[in-house]
């Protein structure tokens, strides 16, 4: 009877302690919301990683960089760089429960500017990426007519003297009706960046609609975004599979697929092919954009991030390959119709989905079905990526200025609205008649030049200054076991070396930006470098401010600046197990 009473007492103490800890955890997590379920985080991450680049950039890179042989450098980079760095960013966000700025400040105060730089680059990216959504909306609403407006040359915007109702190929001076629709109807393109030409009011309206959609998907934070991604992340796969089933039955599709896959093994000896593969992995998975850190910060502490990193990486690569089959089966069909070689049709950049594929759609049976579905799919693919980049800015403001901002704006919904309004205003130059030149300039210097610099400094800050042993300890606290030798080797040696090689190769092989055959003036190049510096400059500024604010000799200041402030001793950095009742502390020890 006495033994029973002691045991009963222990159970009572255990129950009370667990209740106290659960209550405290609930209070803490109420301050920072979490995803409603694990699936929401996975879908949001997949939706962010899988974007328009999977549909246009990967297929083009694959066929121009050796076809099936390109899979060797691409999958190598996924295994050695993509998965390890994605796992690392998930670990940082989930352990610290902070956005990229505050998380990296705790990990490496000296390079805290890297976190702010990722916020800046994500927000700059969001200001012009949403322009693509306005284009997709324009095509979507123009695809419901009895005939598609880009099918013929008998329209007021066509230049009849060099317009071809078929697809003339890349080797002639003629333009397809689809190209002229894009240039003269959608964009009303001027001859140079120096000629703004006034606003395209229709595109401005569609840009506003795009931002309104983004706002209503993120205004409740992860609670609203988590629900939206169930549709926007899954729906594109239904359309891609439906298009693939339709396309492979078309004449000439086999030739297009063979062109896409036929390996040219000699390409593997070209350095630029490996650089392209690495750049595609970084751009597609969103490494160094801060978005993955932000989204992981809303996870529960013990969420299985290794599983999530593998799922997101696999889904991203699978979608890229699937999109390649869809695009090139359609291009093969188009080459068959116009009796042209496949390489005379494929093109790089947005032209692949806003010029070539619309032309393909206009020749397909039942185009009234496929055209709206295709452009709606593009809208879903783009919106998922847009959610995440805007969320980075919102998360940073809440982490840094939360009480002050909320005191002024009263509600978090108004904070998201303010960010969206600023993004809309900054996107207006892209919807002028010379906006395509601004768009190309921003994309080149943001998504290529700035991103590689940020990726290098992020890897150095986390893997070398903070150190792989500390990263491994963070993972062990969350997952119960240390990362295996594969991840530790990648973080310590392979990832930093590969990113450094990419940076050096990008500098050595640098070519001035151009749009088609149009070379940019020198002043525009300087503007482009200025856009790059808008994000990069925070790295040296942050380092200087940190060293200056510390005390002691220069050596002591630097030593303090490279000392992390994150708590690695506790099993969980959240404070629900601190200052417990003595009986509880005794019980757990």
C-alpha positions in Angstrom: 0.0 0.0 0.0 2.9 2.4 0.9 4.6 1.5 -2.4 1.4 2.2 -4.3 1.2 5.6 -2.7 4.7 6.5 -3.7 4.1 5.5 -7.2 0.8 7.4 -7.3 2.7 10.4 -6.0 5.3 10.1 -8.7 2.6 9.9 -11.4 0.9 12.9 -10.0 4.1 15.0 -10.0 4.8 13.7 -13.6 1.3 14.7 -14.7 1.5 18.2 -13.2 5.0 18.8 -14.7 4.0 17.7 -18.1 0.9 19.8 -17.9 3.0 22.8 -16.9 5.5 22.3 -19.7 2.7 21.8 -22.3 1.0 25.0 -21.1 4.2 27.0 -21.4 4.9 25.5 -24.9 1.4 26.5 -26.0 2.0 30.0 -24.8 5.4 30.2 -26.6 4.0 28.8 -29.8 1.0 31.1 -29.6 3.5 33.9 -30.0 4.9 32.4 -33.2 2.3 30.4 -35.1 3.2 27.0 -36.5 2.0 25.0 -39.6 -1.2 23.2 -38.9 0.4 20.0 -40.1 3.6 18.6 -41.5 2.0 18.3 -45.0 1.4 22.0 -45.1 5.1 22.8 -44.6 6.1 20.2 -47.2 3.6 21.5 -49.8 4.6 25.1 -49.1 8.3 24.2 -49.6 7.6 22.2 -52.7 5.5 25.0 -54.1 8.2 27.5 -53.5 11.0 25.3 -55.0 8.9 24.3 -58.0 8.3 27.4 -60.0 8.4 28.8 -63.6 12.1 28.1 -63.8 11.4 24.4 -63.8 9.2 24.9 -66.9 11.4 27.1 -69.0 15.0 27.2 -67.6 15.6 23.5 -66.9 14.4 22.1 -70.3 16.4 24.6 -72.2 19.5 24.0 -70.2 19.1 20.3 -70.6 19.0 20.3 -74.3 21.7 23.0 -74.8 24.1 21.3 -72.3 24.2 17.8 -73.6 20.7 16.4 -73.4 20.6 13.3 -71.3 24.3 13.9 -70.4 23.3 17.0 -68.5 21.6 14.7 -65.9 25.0 13.7 -64.7 26.2 17.2 -63.5 22.6 18.2 -62.5 22.0 15.2 -60.2 25.6 15.4 -58.9 24.9 19.0 -57.8 21.6 18.0 -56.3 23.3 15.3 -54.2 26.4 17.3 -53.2 25.0 20.8 -52.8 21.2 20.9 -53.1 20.1 18.4 -50.5 22.8 19.2 -47.9 22.3 23.0 -48.1 18.5 22.7 -48.0 18.8 20.4 -45.0 21.1 23.0 -43.4 18.6 25.9 -44.0 15.7 23.8 -42.6 17.8 23.1 -39.5 18.7 26.7 -38.9 15.1 27.9 -39.3 13.5 25.1 -37.2 16.0 25.2 -34.4 16.1 29.0 -33.9 12.4 29.6 -34.8 13.5 32.9 -36.4 13.7 34.4 -39.8 17.0 34.5 -41.7 18.2 37.8 -40.3 17.9 36.9 -36.6 18.9 33.3 -37.1 22.1 34.1 -38.9 22.8 36.9 -36.3 22.8 34.3 -33.5 24.8 31.8 -35.5 27.5 34.2 -36.7 27.2 37.8 -35.6 30.1 38.9 -37.8 28.2 37.8 -40.9 24.8 38.9 -39.7 24.5 41.0 -42.8 24.0 37.8 -44.8 20.6 37.4 -43.2 19.5 40.9 -44.1 20.9 40.5 -47.6 18.7 37.4 -48.1 15.7 39.4 -47.1 16.6 42.2 -49.5 17.2 39.9 -52.4 14.0 38.0 -51.8 12.0 41.2 -51.7 13.7 42.6 -54.8 13.0 39.3 -56.5 9.3 39.5 -55.6 8.9 42.9 -57.1 9.6 41.7 -60.6 8.7 38.0 -60.3 5.0 39.0 -59.9 5.2 40.7 -63.3 5.4 37.1 -64.8 2.1 36.5 -63.0 0.6 39.5 -64.7 1.7 38.1 -68.1 0.2 34.7 -67.2 -3.1 36.3 -66.3 -3.1 38.3 -69.6 -2.7 35.1 -71.6 -5.2 33.3 -69.4 -8.0 35.8 -70.0 -7.1 36.0 -73.7 -7.3 32.2 -74.2 -11.1 31.9 -73.9 -12.0 33.2 -77.4 -13.2 31.1 -80.4 -9.7 31.5 -81.8 -6.4 32.3 -80.0 -5.3 35.9 -80.7 -1.7 34.9 -81.3 -2.6 32.4 -84.0 -2.7 34.6 -87.1 -1.1 37.7 -88.6 -4.5 39.4 -89.3 -4.5 41.7 -86.2 -3.9 45.4 -85.7 -0.7 44.8 -83.8 1.0 42.6 -86.4 3.8 43.9 -88.6 2.5 42.1 -91.7 5.8 42.5 -93.7 7.8 40.1 -91.4 5.0 38.1 -89.8 4.6 34.4 -90.3 1.4 32.6 -89.4 3.4 29.4 -88.8 6.6 29.2 -86.9 9.5 30.4 -89.1 12.2 29.1 -86.8 15.1 31.0 -85.2 17.3 31.2 -88.3 15.1 33.6 -90.4 14.3 37.3 -90.1 10.6 36.5 -89.9 8.6 36.5 -86.6 5.9 34.1 -85.6 2.4 35.6 -84.9 3.0 34.4 -81.3 6.2 36.4 -81.0 4.5 39.5 -82.4 1.6 39.0 -79.9 4.1 38.9 -77.1 6.2 41.9 -78.3 3.5 44.2 -79.9 0.3 43.3 -78.0 1.3 42.1 -74.5 4.4 44.3 -74.0 4.0 47.0 -76.7 7.7 46.8 -76.6 9.8 49.9 -77.3 13.2 49.7 -79.1 15.4 50.2 -76.0 15.5 50.6 -72.2 16.1 54.3 -72.8 12.6 54.6 -74.2 10.1 53.9 -71.4 7.0 54.6 -73.6 4.5 55.1 -70.9 2.5 52.5 -68.9 0.8 49.4 -70.2 -2.5 50.0 -68.3 -3.8 46.5 -68.9 -0.6 44.9 -67.5 -0.8 47.3 -64.5 -4.3 46.1 -63.8 -3.2 42.5 -64.0 -0.2 43.2 -61.8 -2.6 44.7 -59.2 -4.7 41.6 -59.4 -1.6 39.4 -58.9 -0.7 41.3 -55.7 -4.2 41.1 -54.4 -4.2 37.3 -54.9 -0.8 37.1 -53.1 -2.1 39.3 -50.2 -5.2 37.2 -49.6 -3.1 34.0 -49.6 -0.6 35.3 -47.0 -2.5 37.9 -44.9 -3.1 35.4 -42.1 0.5 34.1 -42.2 1.1 30.4 -42.3 -2.5 29.8 -41.3 -3.7 31.1 -44.7 -0.7 30.1 -46.8 -0.8 26.6 -45.4 -4.4 26.1 -46.7 -3.7 27.7 -50.2 -0.8 25.4 -51.0 -3.0 22.3 -50.8 -4.3 23.5 -54.2 -1.5 25.6 -55.7 1.2 23.0 -55.1 -0.7 20.0 -56.2 -2.8 21.3 -59.2 0.1 21.9 -61.6 1.0 18.2 -61.5 -2.4 17.2 -62.8 -2.0 19.6 -65.7 1.6 18.5 -66.4 0.5 14.9 -66.5 -2.5 15.7 -68.6 -0.4 17.7 -71.1 2.2 14.9 -71.3 -0.5 12.3 -72.0 -1.9 14.5 -74.7 1.4 15.6 -76.2 3.0 12.1 -76.6 0.2 11.2 -78.9 0.9 14.0 -81.3 3.0 13.4 -84.5 6.6 14.3 -84.1 6.5 14.2 -80.2 9.0 11.3 -80.2 11.6 13.3 -82.1 11.3 16.2 -79.6 11.7 13.9 -76.6 14.7 12.1 -78.2 16.3 15.5 -78.8 15.7 16.4 -75.2 17.3 13.2 -73.9 20.0 12.2 -76.4 23.2 12.5 -74.5 26.2 14.4 -75.9 28.9 13.1 -73.6 31.5 15.6 -74.8 29.6 18.3 -73.0 30.6 16.9 -69.7 34.1 18.2 -70.2 32.9 21.8 -70.5 33.1 23.8 -67.2 30.1 25.9 -68.0 27.8 22.9 -68.2 28.7 22.1 -64.5 28.2 25.8 -63.6 24.8 25.8 -65.2 23.8 22.7 -63.4 24.9 24.1 -60.0 23.2 27.5 -60.7 19.9 25.7 -61.7 20.0 23.7 -58.4 20.5 26.9 -56.4 17.9 29.0 -58.2 15.3 26.2 -58.2 15.7 25.1 -54.5 15.9 28.7 -53.4 19.2 28.4 -51.5 20.3 31.7 -50.0 17.0 33.5 -50.6 16.0 33.1 -46.9 12.6 31.7 -47.8 13.4 28.1 -46.7 14.7 29.4 -43.3 11.6 31.5 -42.8 9.2 28.7 -43.6 11.1 26.2 -41.4 10.9 28.7 -38.5 7.2 27.9 -38.3 7.8 24.2 -37.8 7.5 22.4 -34.5 10.9 21.8 -32.9 11.0 18.0 -33.5 9.7 18.0 -37.1 11.6 15.6 -39.4 13.5 18.1 -41.6 15.7 15.4 -43.2 12.7 13.7 -44.6 11.3 17.1 -45.7 14.6 18.1 -47.4 14.6 14.8 -49.4 11.0 15.1 -50.4 11.4 18.7 -51.6 14.6 18.0 -53.5 13.1 14.9 -55.2 9.9 16.7 -56.1 11.8 19.7 -57.5 14.0 17.5 -59.7 11.2 15.2 -60.8 9.1 18.3 -61.8 11.9 19.7 -63.9 12.4 16.4 -65.8 8.6 16.0 -66.2 8.3 19.6 -67.6 11.1 18.8 -70.0 9.1 15.9 -71.4 6.0 18.1 -71.7 7.8 21.0 -73.4 9.9 19.0 -75.8 7.2 16.6 -76.9 5.2 19.7 -77.9 8.2 21.3 -79.6 8.8 18.0 -81.5 5.1 18.2 -82.7 5.7 21.8 -83.8 8.8 20.9 -85.6 6.9 18.2 -87.4 4.1 20.6 -88.5 6.5 23.2 -89.8 9.1 20.8 -91.2 11.9 22.4 -89.1 14.6 20.9 -86.9 13.9 20.9 -83.2 16.9 23.1 -82.4 15.4 25.8 -84.6 12.4 26.2 -82.4 13.6 25.8 -78.7 14.5 29.1 -77.0 15.7 30.3 -73.6 14.0 32.3 -71.0 10.3 33.4 -70.7 10.0 33.1 -74.5 9.7 29.3 -74.1 6.4 29.5 -72.2 5.1 32.8 -73.5 6.0 32.6 -77.2 6.8 29.0 -78.2 4.3 27.1 -76.1 1.4 29.4 -76.9 2.2 28.8 -80.6 2.1 25.0 -79.9 -1.2 25.4 -78.1 -2.8 27.2 -81.0 -2.1 24.1 -83.3 -3.3 21.5 -80.8 -6.7 19.8 -80.9 -9.1 21.1 -78.3 -6.9 24.2 -77.7 -9.9 25.8 -76.0 -9.2 23.4 -73.1 -5.4 23.2 -73.0 -4.6 26.9 -73.4 -6.5 28.2 -70.3 -5.3 25.2 -68.2 -1.7 25.8 -69.2 -1.7 29.4 -68.2 -3.6 28.7 -65.0 -0.9 26.2 -64.2 1.8 28.8 -64.8 -0.1 31.1 -62.4 -0.1 28.4 -59.7 3.5 27.6 -60.1 4.5 31.3 -59.9 2.2 32.2 -57.0 3.7 29.5 -54.7 7.2 31.0 -55.2 5.8 34.5 -54.7 4.2 33.6 -51.4 7.5 32.5 -49.9 9.6 35.5 -51.0 7.0 38.0 -49.7 6.8 36.0 -46.4 10.5 36.5 -45.9 10.0 40.3 -45.7 6.9 40.0 -43.5 8.7 37.5 -41.1 11.7 39.9 -40.8 9.6 42.9 -40.0 7.7 40.9 -37.3 10.9 39.6 -35.8 12.7 42.9 -35.8 10.0 45.5 -35.3 7.0 43.5 -34.3 5.7 45.5 -31.2 6.5 48.9 -32.7 4.9 48.1 -36.1 1.9 46.4 -34.6 1.4 49.3 -32.3 1.2 51.5 -35.4 -0.7 49.2 -37.7 -2.7 47.5 -35.0 -3.1 44.2 -36.9 -0.6 41.8 -38.6 -2.9 41.7 -41.7 -2.1 45.4 -42.3 1.6 44.6 -42.2 1.3 42.1 -45.0 -0.8 44.7 -46.9 1.9 47.3 -46.5 4.5 44.9 -47.8 2.4 44.0 -50.8 1.6 47.7 -51.6 5.3 48.5 -51.6 6.0 45.5 -53.8 3.3 46.6 -56.3 4.7 50.1 -56.5 8.2 48.9 -57.1 6.9 46.6 -59.9 5.4 49.4 -61.9 8.6 50.1 -64.0 8.3 46.6 -65.3 4.9 47.2 -66.9 5.9 50.2 -68.9 6.3 49.7 -72.6 10.0 49.4 -72.1 9.5 47.3 -69.0 10.8 44.0 -70.5 14.3 45.6 -70.6 14.1 46.5 -66.9 12.8 43.0 -66.1 15.7 41.3 -67.9 18.2 43.6 -66.2 16.8 43.0 -62.7 16.6 39.2 -63.3 20.2 38.9 -64.5 21.8 40.9 -61.7 19.5 39.6 -58.9 19.0 35.9 -59.6 22.5 35.3 -61.0 25.1 37.8 -59.7 23.8 38.6 -56.2 22.6 35.1 -55.4 26.0 33.4 -55.9 27.7 35.9 -53.6 25.1 35.4 -50.9 25.2 31.6 -51.2 29.0 31.7 -50.7 28.8 33.9 -47.6 25.9 31.9 -46.1 27.9 28.7 -46.5 31.0 30.2 -45.0 29.1 31.7 -42.0 27.3 28.5 -41.2 29.7 25.7 -42.2 33.1 27.3 -41.4 32.6 30.1 -38.8 29.7 28.5 -36.9 31.1 25.1 -37.7 29.8 21.7 -38.8 30.0 20.3 -35.2 27.5 22.9 -33.9 25.2 22.4 -36.9 25.3 18.7 -36.2 24.5 19.3 -32.5 21.5 21.4 -33.5 20.2 18.6 -35.7 20.8 16.1 -32.9 18.8 18.2 -30.4 15.9 18.2 -32.9 16.1 14.7 -34.5 17.7 12.7 -31.7 20.7 11.7 -33.8 23.7 13.3 -35.5 23.7 13.8 -39.3 25.7 11.1 -41.0 29.1 11.5 -42.5 27.7 12.3 -46.0 26.1 15.6 -44.7 29.0 16.5 -42.5 31.5 16.1 -45.4 29.3 18.1 -47.8 28.9 20.9 -45.3 32.6 21.0 -44.3 34.3 20.6 -47.8 32.2 20.0 -50.8 29.5 22.7 -50.5 31.9 25.6 -49.8 34.3 24.5 -52.5 31.6 24.0 -55.1 30.0 27.4 -54.4 33.4 29.1 -54.6 34.0 27.4 -57.9 30.6 28.6 -59.2 31.4 32.1 -58.1 34.9 32.1 -59.7 33.5 30.6 -63.0 30.7 33.1 -63.1 33.2 36.0 -62.8 35.6 34.5 -65.4 32.8 33.7 -67.8 30.9 37.0 -67.2 29.2 38.4 -70.2 27.3 41.7 -70.3 23.5 41.4 -70.0 21.4 41.5 -73.2 17.8 41.0 -74.2 17.7 39.0 -77.4 20.1 40.8 -79.8 19.7 44.1 -77.9 22.9 45.1 -76.0 22.3 47.3 -72.9 24.0 50.7 -72.7 26.9 51.1 -70.2 24.8 53.2 -67.8 22.2 50.3 -67.6 25.1 47.9 -66.7 26.0 50.2 -63.9 22.4 50.3 -62.7 22.4 46.5 -62.8 25.5 46.3 -60.6 23.8 48.8 -58.3 20.9 46.5 -58.0 23.3 43.7 -57.0 24.9 45.9 -54.4 21.6 46.7 -52.8 21.6 43.2 -51.3 25.4 42.5 -51.1 26.4 45.7 -49.4 24.7 44.6 -46.1 27.4 41.9 -45.6 30.4 44.2 -45.1 28.2 46.8 -43.4 26.9 44.3 -40.9 30.5 43.0 -40.2 31.8 46.5 -39.7 28.9 47.5 -37.4 29.4 44.3 -35.3 33.2 44.8 -34.9 32.7 48.5 -34.1 30.0 47.9 -31.4 32.1 45.2 -29.6 34.6 46.2 -26.9 38.3 45.5 -26.5 41.2 45.3 -28.9 40.6 44.6 -32.6 41.4 40.9 -32.1 39.0 40.6 -29.1 36.3 42.3 -31.1 36.7 39.9 -34.0 36.7 37.0 -31.6 33.5 38.2 -30.1 32.0 38.7 -33.5 32.6 35.1 -34.6 31.2 33.7 -31.3 27.6 32.4 -31.7 25.0 33.5 -29.2 22.6 30.7 -29.9 21.9 28.3 -27.0 23.2 24.8 -27.9 23.0 23.3 -24.4 19.3 23.0 -24.0 17.3 20.2 -25.6 14.9 22.7 -26.9 15.8 26.5 -27.1 12.2 27.4 -26.2 11.9 28.4 -22.6 9.1 26.2 -21.4 11.4 24.0 -19.3 13.1 26.9 -17.6 12.4 27.9 -13.9 10.2 24.9 -13.2 9.0 23.9 -9.8 11.9 22.2 -7.8 9.9 19.0 -7.7 9.7 19.0 -11.5 13.4 19.8 -12.0 14.3 16.9 -9.6 11.9 14.6 -11.4 13.4 15.3 -14.9 17.0 15.1 -13.6 
